[in-house]
């Protein structure tokens, strides 16, 4: 779910819809929180880091929006890599 939400945030950012982008980052953090609760201890640190990264994105969204789309793409790629690594 988080991957889809990040992709939605990227799309919203491309059309400069900061409010929708913010909502999707919040939704992503909520999904990551659920994953964190259901994940074995060994994988919790990477998920916690993803949540911190999402939080920093939110903080920067209205203050420094330039480059947020690229940072969202990196967050999505990191999450995809974590999932691939687990399989």
Biopython code that builds the backbone (N, CA, C, O; Angstrom):
import numpy as np
from Bio.PDB.StructureBuilder import StructureBuilder

atoms = [
    (1, "UNK", "N", (0.813, -1.188, 0.000)),
    (1, "UNK", "CA", (0.000, 0.000, 0.000)),
    (1, "UNK", "C", (0.866, 1.265, 0.000)),
    (1, "UNK", "O", (0.551, 2.226, -0.702)),
    (2, "UNK", "N", (1.928, 1.272, 0.763)),
    (2, "UNK", "CA", (2.793, 2.450, 0.862)),
    (2, "UNK", "C", (3.395, 2.819, -0.496)),
    (2, "UNK", "O", (3.540, 4.000, -0.811)),
    (3, "UNK", "N", (3.744, 1.817, -1.294)),
    (3, "UNK", "CA", (4.323, 2.095, -2.611)),
    (3, "UNK", "C", (3.329, 2.859, -3.471)),
    (3, "UNK", "O", (3.686, 3.839, -4.126)),
    (4, "UNK", "N", (2.106, 2.416, -3.466)),
    (4, "UNK", "CA", (1.052, 3.095, -4.229)),
    (4, "UNK", "C", (0.824, 4.515, -3.717)),
    (4, "UNK", "O", (0.617, 5.438, -4.505)),
    (5, "UNK", "N", (0.861, 4.682, -2.430)),
    (5, "UNK", "CA", (0.648, 6.010, -1.836)),
    (5, "UNK", "C", (1.798, 6.959, -2.177)),
    (5, "UNK", "O", (1.573, 8.144, -2.420)),
    (6, "UNK", "N", (3.009, 6.447, -2.196)),
    (6, "UNK", "CA", (4.145, 7.273, -2.583)),
    (6, "UNK", "C", (4.012, 7.681, -4.053)),
    (6, "UNK", "O", (4.267, 8.830, -4.411)),
    (7, "UNK", "N", (3.608, 6.723, -4.900)),
    (7, "UNK", "CA", (3.405, 7.043, -6.317)),
    (7, "UNK", "C", (2.334, 8.119, -6.478)),
    (7, "UNK", "O", (2.475, 9.017, -7.309)),
    (8, "UNK", "N", (1.272, 8.031, -5.693)),
    (8, "UNK", "CA", (0.227, 9.065, -5.733)),
    (8, "UNK", "C", (0.778, 10.420, -5.277)),
    (8, "UNK", "O", (0.410, 11.458, -5.828)),
    (9, "UNK", "N", (1.650, 10.411, -4.281)),
    (9, "UNK", "CA", (2.270, 11.652, -3.808)),
    (9, "UNK", "C", (3.153, 12.254, -4.905)),
    (9, "UNK", "O", (3.169, 13.469, -5.100)),
    (10, "UNK", "N", (3.881, 11.399, -5.615)),
    (10, "UNK", "CA", (4.714, 11.877, -6.716)),
    (10, "UNK", "C", (3.856, 12.535, -7.802)),
    (10, "UNK", "O", (4.201, 13.600, -8.315)),
    (11, "UNK", "N", (2.752, 11.900, -8.139)),
    (11, "UNK", "CA", (1.845, 12.445, -9.147)),
    (11, "UNK", "C", (1.293, 13.792, -8.699)),
    (11, "UNK", "O", (1.252, 14.742, -9.480)),
    (12, "UNK", "N", (0.873, 13.872, -7.451)),
    (12, "UNK", "CA", (0.335, 15.130, -6.921)),
    (12, "UNK", "C", (1.401, 16.218, -6.923)),
    (12, "UNK", "O", (1.107, 17.382, -7.197)),
    (13, "UNK", "N", (2.625, 15.844, -6.622)),
    (13, "UNK", "CA", (3.708, 16.825, -6.591)),
    (13, "UNK", "C", (3.987, 17.357, -7.985)),
    (13, "UNK", "O", (4.280, 18.541, -8.148)),
    (14, "UNK", "N", (3.899, 16.487, -9.004)),
    (14, "UNK", "CA", (4.143, 16.914, -10.375)),
    (14, "UNK", "C", (3.166, 17.980, -10.835)),
    (14, "UNK", "O", (3.506, 18.822, -11.666)),
    (15, "UNK", "N", (1.944, 17.949, -10.293)),
    (15, "UNK", "CA", (0.958, 18.966, -10.681)),
    (15, "UNK", "C", (0.884, 20.075, -9.624)),
    (15, "UNK", "O", (-0.023, 20.907, -9.632)),
    (16, "UNK", "N", (1.858, 20.059, -8.723)),
    (16, "UNK", "CA", (1.990, 21.096, -7.697)),
    (16, "UNK", "C", (0.814, 21.140, -6.724)),
    (16, "UNK", "O", (0.450, 22.208, -6.230)),
    (17, "UNK", "N", (0.227, 19.983, -6.453)),
    (17, "UNK", "CA", (-0.855, 19.884, -5.476)),
    (17, "UNK", "C", (-0.236, 19.497, -4.133)),
    (17, "UNK", "O", (-0.183, 18.320, -3.776)),
    (18, "UNK", "N", (0.227, 20.502, -3.399)),
    (18, "UNK", "CA", (0.950, 20.249, -2.154)),
    (18, "UNK", "C", (0.055, 19.619, -1.093)),
    (18, "UNK", "O", (0.513, 18.777, -0.321)),
    (19, "UNK", "N", (-1.199, 20.012, -1.046)),
    (19, "UNK", "CA", (-2.107, 19.452, -0.044)),
    (19, "UNK", "C", (-2.302, 17.951, -0.263)),
    (19, "UNK", "O", (-2.262, 17.173, 0.690)),
    (20, "UNK", "N", (-2.513, 17.549, -1.512)),
    (20, "UNK", "CA", (-2.686, 16.114, -1.821)),
    (20, "UNK", "C", (-1.382, 15.361, -1.555)),
    (20, "UNK", "O", (-1.396, 14.242, -1.042)),
    (21, "UNK", "N", (-0.268, 15.978, -1.906)),
    (21, "UNK", "CA", (1.027, 15.353, -1.643)),
    (21, "UNK", "C", (1.186, 15.101, -0.146)),
    (21, "UNK", "O", (1.603, 14.018, 0.267)),
    (22, "UNK", "N", (0.857, 16.096, 0.657)),
    (22, "UNK", "CA", (0.939, 15.972, 2.109)),
    (22, "UNK", "C", (0.050, 14.830, 2.604)),
    (22, "UNK", "O", (0.472, 14.023, 3.432)),
    (23, "UNK", "N", (-1.166, 14.766, 2.099)),
    (23, "UNK", "CA", (-2.088, 13.702, 2.508)),
    (23, "UNK", "C", (-1.525, 12.319, 2.170)),
    (23, "UNK", "O", (-1.648, 11.380, 2.957)),
    (24, "UNK", "N", (-0.915, 12.209, 1.006)),
    (24, "UNK", "CA", (-0.365, 10.915, 0.593)),
    (24, "UNK", "C", (0.873, 10.542, 1.412)),
    (24, "UNK", "O", (1.103, 9.362, 1.676)),
    (25, "UNK", "N", (1.663, 11.525, 1.812)),
    (25, "UNK", "CA", (2.815, 11.233, 2.679)),
    (25, "UNK", "C", (2.322, 10.764, 4.050)),
    (25, "UNK", "O", (2.895, 9.847, 4.637)),
    (26, "UNK", "N", (1.274, 11.386, 4.551)),
    (26, "UNK", "CA", (0.684, 10.949, 5.829)),
    (26, "UNK", "C", (0.165, 9.517, 5.702)),
    (26, "UNK", "O", (0.391, 8.691, 6.586)),
    (27, "UNK", "N", (-0.526, 9.230, 4.609)),
    (27, "UNK", "CA", (-1.053, 7.877, 4.384)),
    (27, "UNK", "C", (0.088, 6.867, 4.282)),
    (27, "UNK", "O", (-0.017, 5.748, 4.785)),
    (28, "UNK", "N", (1.177, 7.269, 3.629)),
    (28, "UNK", "CA", (2.351, 6.396, 3.520)),
    (28, "UNK", "C", (2.909, 6.080, 4.901)),
    (28, "UNK", "O", (3.222, 4.928, 5.200)),
    (29, "UNK", "N", (3.032, 7.094, 5.735)),
    (29, "UNK", "CA", (3.536, 6.880, 7.095)),
    (29, "UNK", "C", (2.610, 5.952, 7.873)),
    (29, "UNK", "O", (3.080, 5.088, 8.612)),
    (30, "UNK", "N", (1.316, 6.121, 7.715)),
    (30, "UNK", "CA", (0.367, 5.224, 8.392)),
    (30, "UNK", "C", (0.554, 3.779, 7.932)),
    (30, "UNK", "O", (0.539, 2.859, 8.750)),
    (31, "UNK", "N", (0.727, 3.581, 6.633)),
    (31, "UNK", "CA", (0.945, 2.225, 6.112)),
    (31, "UNK", "C", (2.255, 1.641, 6.622)),
    (31, "UNK", "O", (2.327, 0.460, 6.962)),
    (32, "UNK", "N", (3.283, 2.472, 6.672)),
    (32, "UNK", "CA", (4.565, 2.002, 7.197)),
    (32, "UNK", "C", (4.472, 1.680, 8.686)),
    (32, "UNK", "O", (5.138, 0.762, 9.163)),
    (33, "UNK", "N", (3.657, 2.423, 9.419)),
    (33, "UNK", "CA", (3.451, 2.139, 10.844)),
    (33, "UNK", "C", (2.804, 0.767, 11.019)),
    (33, "UNK", "O", (3.175, 0.007, 11.913)),
    (34, "UNK", "N", (1.841, 0.458, 10.164)),
    (34, "UNK", "CA", (1.215, -0.870, 10.216)),
    (34, "UNK", "C", (2.232, -1.961, 9.884)),
    (34, "UNK", "O", (2.277, -2.998, 10.544)),
    (35, "UNK", "N", (3.039, -1.721, 8.865)),
    (35, "UNK", "CA", (4.067, -2.697, 8.492)),
    (35, "UNK", "C", (5.061, -2.903, 9.628)),
    (35, "UNK", "O", (5.470, -4.029, 9.912)),
    (36, "UNK", "N", (5.444, -1.802, 10.275)),
    (36, "UNK", "CA", (6.378, -1.877, 11.387)),
    (36, "UNK", "C", (5.832, -2.785, 12.493)),
    (36, "UNK", "O", (6.563, -3.602, 13.052)),
    (37, "UNK", "N", (4.569, -2.636, 12.796)),
    (37, "UNK", "CA", (3.952, -3.422, 13.866)),
    (37, "UNK", "C", (3.879, -4.908, 13.528)),
    (37, "UNK", "O", (3.859, -5.753, 14.423)),
    (38, "UNK", "N", (3.841, -5.220, 12.246)),
    (38, "UNK", "CA", (3.673, -6.616, 11.813)),
    (38, "UNK", "C", (4.971, -7.266, 11.349)),
    (38, "UNK", "O", (4.957, -8.409, 10.894)),
    (39, "UNK", "N", (6.071, -6.569, 11.454)),
    (39, "UNK", "CA", (7.347, -7.030, 10.918)),
    (39, "UNK", "C", (8.223, -7.599, 12.033)),
    (39, "UNK", "O", (8.207, -7.106, 13.161)),
    (40, "UNK", "N", (8.985, -8.639, 11.704)),
    (40, "UNK", "CA", (9.948, -9.149, 12.692)),
    (40, "UNK", "C", (10.955, -8.061, 13.072)),
    (40, "UNK", "O", (11.221, -7.142, 12.297)),
    (41, "UNK", "N", (11.495, -8.182, 14.252)),
    (41, "UNK", "CA", (12.422, -7.176, 14.784)),
    (41, "UNK", "C", (13.576, -6.848, 13.845)),
    (41, "UNK", "O", (14.002, -5.695, 13.781)),
    (42, "UNK", "N", (14.083, -7.823, 13.126)),
    (42, "UNK", "CA", (15.235, -7.617, 12.249)),
    (42, "UNK", "C", (14.957, -6.612, 11.134)),
    (42, "UNK", "O", (15.881, -5.966, 10.639)),
    (43, "UNK", "N", (13.710, -6.478, 10.739)),
    (43, "UNK", "CA", (13.365, -5.567, 9.644)),
    (43, "UNK", "C", (12.771, -4.247, 10.113)),
    (43, "UNK", "O", (12.422, -3.397, 9.294)),
    (44, "UNK", "N", (12.657, -4.074, 11.391)),
    (44, "UNK", "CA", (12.018, -2.851, 11.890)),
    (44, "UNK", "C", (12.859, -1.604, 11.685)),
    (44, "UNK", "O", (12.311, -0.534, 11.419)),
    (45, "UNK", "N", (14.171, -1.714, 11.802)),
    (45, "UNK", "CA", (15.024, -0.533, 11.635)),
    (45, "UNK", "C", (14.869, 0.107, 10.251)),
    (45, "UNK", "O", (14.728, 1.327, 10.171)),
    (46, "UNK", "N", (14.890, -0.668, 9.158)),
    (46, "UNK", "CA", (14.699, -0.044, 7.848)),
    (46, "UNK", "C", (13.325, 0.626, 7.693)),
    (46, "UNK", "O", (13.210, 1.672, 7.053)),
    (47, "UNK", "N", (12.308, 0.032, 8.269)),
    (47, "UNK", "CA", (10.971, 0.631, 8.189)),
    (47, "UNK", "C", (10.919, 1.908, 9.017)),
    (47, "UNK", "O", (10.310, 2.897, 8.608)),
    (48, "UNK", "N", (11.554, 1.884, 10.173)),
    (48, "UNK", "CA", (11.612, 3.093, 11.007)),
    (48, "UNK", "C", (12.334, 4.212, 10.261)),
    (48, "UNK", "O", (11.934, 5.373, 10.346)),
    (49, "UNK", "N", (13.392, 3.870, 9.531)),
    (49, "UNK", "CA", (14.118, 4.878, 8.754)),
    (49, "UNK", "C", (13.233, 5.444, 7.632)),
    (49, "UNK", "O", (13.258, 6.646, 7.371)),
    (50, "UNK", "N", (12.464, 4.590, 6.982)),
    (50, "UNK", "CA", (11.542, 5.055, 5.949)),
    (50, "UNK", "C", (10.515, 6.019, 6.537)),
    (50, "UNK", "O", (10.157, 7.016, 5.910)),
    (51, "UNK", "N", (10.051, 5.717, 7.727)),
    (51, "UNK", "CA", (9.097, 6.612, 8.393)),
    (51, "UNK", "C", (9.741, 7.955, 8.720)),
    (51, "UNK", "O", (9.113, 9.002, 8.563)),
    (52, "UNK", "N", (10.990, 7.927, 9.172)),
    (52, "UNK", "CA", (11.702, 9.187, 9.450)),
    (52, "UNK", "C", (11.867, 9.992, 8.162)),
    (52, "UNK", "O", (11.682, 11.209, 8.151)),
    (53, "UNK", "N", (12.219, 9.295, 7.076)),
    (53, "UNK", "CA", (12.383, 9.971, 5.787)),
    (53, "UNK", "C", (11.069, 10.611, 5.336)),
    (53, "UNK", "O", (11.064, 11.733, 4.829)),
    (54, "UNK", "N", (9.969, 9.902, 5.520)),
    (54, "UNK", "CA", (8.653, 10.451, 5.164)),
    (54, "UNK", "C", (8.349, 11.685, 6.016)),
    (54, "UNK", "O", (7.796, 12.666, 5.518)),
    (55, "UNK", "N", (8.708, 11.636, 7.284)),
    (55, "UNK", "CA", (8.490, 12.777, 8.164)),
    (55, "UNK", "C", (9.284, 14.001, 7.731)),
    (55, "UNK", "O", (8.774, 15.121, 7.775)),
    (56, "UNK", "N", (10.517, 13.794, 7.317)),
    (56, "UNK", "CA", (11.348, 14.904, 6.838)),
    (56, "UNK", "C", (10.761, 15.474, 5.550)),
    (56, "UNK", "O", (10.761, 16.688, 5.348)),
    (57, "UNK", "N", (10.265, 14.603, 4.684)),
    (57, "UNK", "CA", (9.613, 15.073, 3.460)),
    (57, "UNK", "C", (8.440, 15.984, 3.789)),
    (57, "UNK", "O", (8.270, 17.040, 3.179)),
    (58, "UNK", "N", (7.645, 15.573, 4.741)),
    (58, "UNK", "CA", (6.485, 16.390, 5.152)),
    (58, "UNK", "C", (6.926, 17.738, 5.689)),
    (58, "UNK", "O", (6.333, 18.767, 5.367)),
    (59, "UNK", "N", (7.959, 17.730, 6.501)),
    (59, "UNK", "CA", (8.463, 18.979, 7.067)),
    (59, "UNK", "C", (8.958, 19.921, 5.976)),
    (59, "UNK", "O", (8.774, 21.134, 6.068)),
    (60, "UNK", "N", (9.580, 19.369, 4.955)),
    (60, "UNK", "CA", (10.160, 20.174, 3.884)),
    (60, "UNK", "C", (9.158, 20.565, 2.799)),
    (60, "UNK", "O", (9.426, 21.471, 2.010)),
    (61, "UNK", "N", (8.031, 19.904, 2.753)),
    (61, "UNK", "CA", (7.091, 20.066, 1.645)),
    (61, "UNK", "C", (6.707, 21.518, 1.385)),
    (61, "UNK", "O", (6.768, 21.976, 0.244)),
    (62, "UNK", "N", (6.323, 22.233, 2.404)),
    (62, "UNK", "CA", (5.887, 23.614, 2.217)),
    (62, "UNK", "C", (7.042, 24.613, 2.323)),
    (62, "UNK", "O", (6.955, 25.723, 1.798)),
    (63, "UNK", "N", (8.113, 24.221, 2.997)),
    (63, "UNK", "CA", (9.253, 25.119, 3.164)),
    (63, "UNK", "C", (10.221, 25.073, 1.984)),
    (63, "UNK", "O", (10.691, 26.106, 1.506)),
    (64, "UNK", "N", (10.509, 23.852, 1.523)),
    (64, "UNK", "CA", (11.464, 23.645, 0.436)),
    (64, "UNK", "C", (10.911, 22.581, -0.515)),
    (64, "UNK", "O", (11.395, 21.449, -0.521)),
    (65, "UNK", "N", (9.902, 22.933, -1.319)),
    (65, "UNK", "CA", (9.258, 21.922, -2.173)),
    (65, "UNK", "C", (10.118, 21.453, -3.348)),
    (65, "UNK", "O", (9.855, 20.397, -3.922)),
    (66, "UNK", "N", (11.136, 22.224, -3.706)),
    (66, "UNK", "CA", (11.964, 21.810, -4.834)),
    (66, "UNK", "C", (12.689, 20.503, -4.496)),
    (66, "UNK", "O", (13.271, 20.348, -3.423)),
    (67, "UNK", "N", (12.633, 19.588, -5.435)),
    (67, "UNK", "CA", (13.292, 18.295, -5.260)),
    (67, "UNK", "C", (12.490, 17.260, -4.498)),
    (67, "UNK", "O", (12.948, 16.129, -4.336)),
    (68, "UNK", "N", (11.305, 17.617, -4.027)),
    (68, "UNK", "CA", (10.496, 16.653, -3.263)),
    (68, "UNK", "C", (10.111, 15.468, -4.146)),
    (68, "UNK", "O", (10.093, 14.330, -3.677)),
    (69, "UNK", "N", (9.801, 15.723, -5.423)),
    (69, "UNK", "CA", (9.414, 14.632, -6.303)),
    (69, "UNK", "C", (10.543, 13.605, -6.439)),
    (69, "UNK", "O", (10.285, 12.401, -6.437)),
    (70, "UNK", "N", (11.773, 14.064, -6.557)),
    (70, "UNK", "CA", (12.916, 13.146, -6.641)),
    (70, "UNK", "C", (13.117, 12.399, -5.328)),
    (70, "UNK", "O", (13.462, 11.218, -5.329)),
    (71, "UNK", "N", (12.903, 13.076, -4.225)),
    (71, "UNK", "CA", (13.046, 12.429, -2.915)),
    (71, "UNK", "C", (11.954, 11.391, -2.701)),
    (71, "UNK", "O", (12.204, 10.347, -2.097)),
    (72, "UNK", "N", (10.746, 11.663, -3.188)),
    (72, "UNK", "CA", (9.668, 10.674, -3.121)),
    (72, "UNK", "C", (10.021, 9.449, -3.957)),
    (72, "UNK", "O", (9.775, 8.315, -3.544)),
    (73, "UNK", "N", (10.594, 9.681, -5.126)),
    (73, "UNK", "CA", (11.002, 8.569, -5.987)),
    (73, "UNK", "C", (12.058, 7.709, -5.295)),
    (73, "UNK", "O", (12.012, 6.481, -5.372)),
    (74, "UNK", "N", (13.012, 8.357, -4.617)),
    (74, "UNK", "CA", (14.033, 7.598, -3.875)),
    (74, "UNK", "C", (13.409, 6.800, -2.732)),
    (74, "UNK", "O", (13.799, 5.660, -2.480)),
    (75, "UNK", "N", (12.443, 7.400, -2.047)),
    (75, "UNK", "CA", (11.754, 6.697, -0.958)),
    (75, "UNK", "C", (11.042, 5.459, -1.495)),
    (75, "UNK", "O", (11.089, 4.389, -0.888)),
    (76, "UNK", "N", (10.378, 5.621, -2.648)),
    (76, "UNK", "CA", (9.678, 4.486, -3.265)),
    (76, "UNK", "C", (10.666, 3.400, -3.664)),
    (76, "UNK", "O", (10.411, 2.217, -3.441)),
    (77, "UNK", "N", (11.805, 3.798, -4.258)),
    (77, "UNK", "CA", (12.813, 2.823, -4.662)),
    (77, "UNK", "C", (13.393, 2.088, -3.456)),
    (77, "UNK", "O", (13.636, 0.883, -3.520)),
    (78, "UNK", "N", (13.611, 2.797, -2.376)),
    (78, "UNK", "CA", (14.135, 2.178, -1.152)),
    (78, "UNK", "C", (13.143, 1.156, -0.609)),
    (78, "UNK", "O", (13.531, 0.068, -0.185)),
    (79, "UNK", "N", (11.887, 1.506, -0.625)),
    (79, "UNK", "CA", (10.850, 0.584, -0.153)),
    (79, "UNK", "C", (10.765, -0.650, -1.054)),
    (79, "UNK", "O", (10.640, -1.772, -0.564)),
    (80, "UNK", "N", (10.832, -0.441, -2.363)),
    (80, "UNK", "CA", (10.822, -1.572, -3.296)),
    (80, "UNK", "C", (12.026, -2.486, -3.060)),
    (80, "UNK", "O", (11.896, -3.709, -3.098)),
    (81, "UNK", "N", (13.189, -1.896, -2.819)),
    (81, "UNK", "CA", (14.393, -2.684, -2.555)),
    (81, "UNK", "C", (14.250, -3.488, -1.267)),
    (81, "UNK", "O", (14.674, -4.642, -1.203)),
    (82, "UNK", "N", (13.660, -2.886, -0.251)),
    (82, "UNK", "CA", (13.447, -3.586, 1.018)),
    (82, "UNK", "C", (12.531, -4.790, 0.822)),
    (82, "UNK", "O", (12.775, -5.861, 1.376)),
    (83, "UNK", "N", (11.481, -4.607, 0.035)),
    (83, "UNK", "CA", (10.555, -5.705, -0.238)),
    (83, "UNK", "C", (11.246, -6.793, -1.031)),
    (83, "UNK", "O", (11.085, -7.975, -0.726)),
    (84, "UNK", "N", (12.013, -6.421, -2.043)),
    (84, "UNK", "CA", (12.719, -7.402, -2.869)),
    (84, "UNK", "C", (13.743, -8.173, -2.042)),
    (84, "UNK", "O", (13.926, -9.376, -2.229)),
    (85, "UNK", "N", (14.404, -7.476, -1.135)),
    (85, "UNK", "CA", (15.407, -8.094, -0.271)),
    (85, "UNK", "C", (14.773, -9.140, 0.643)),
    (85, "UNK", "O", (15.394, -10.156, 0.956)),
    (86, "UNK", "N", (13.570, -8.895, 1.059)),
    (86, "UNK", "CA", (12.882, -9.795, 1.990)),
    (86, "UNK", "C", (12.454, -11.101, 1.324)),
    (86, "UNK", "O", (12.285, -12.123, 1.989)),
    (87, "UNK", "N", (12.281, -11.053, 0.005)),
    (87, "UNK", "CA", (11.810, -12.269, -0.708)),
    (87, "UNK", "C", (12.876, -13.218, -0.984)),
    (87, "UNK", "O", (12.628, -14.272, -1.571)),
]
sb = StructureBuilder()
sb.init_structure("model")
sb.init_model(0)
sb.init_chain("A")
sb.init_seg("    ")
for serial, (resi, resn, name, xyz) in enumerate(atoms, 1):
    if name == "N":
        sb.init_residue(resn, " ", resi, " ")
    sb.init_atom(name, np.array(xyz, "f"), 0.0, 1.0, " ", f" {name:<3s}", serial, name[0])
structure = sb.get_structure()
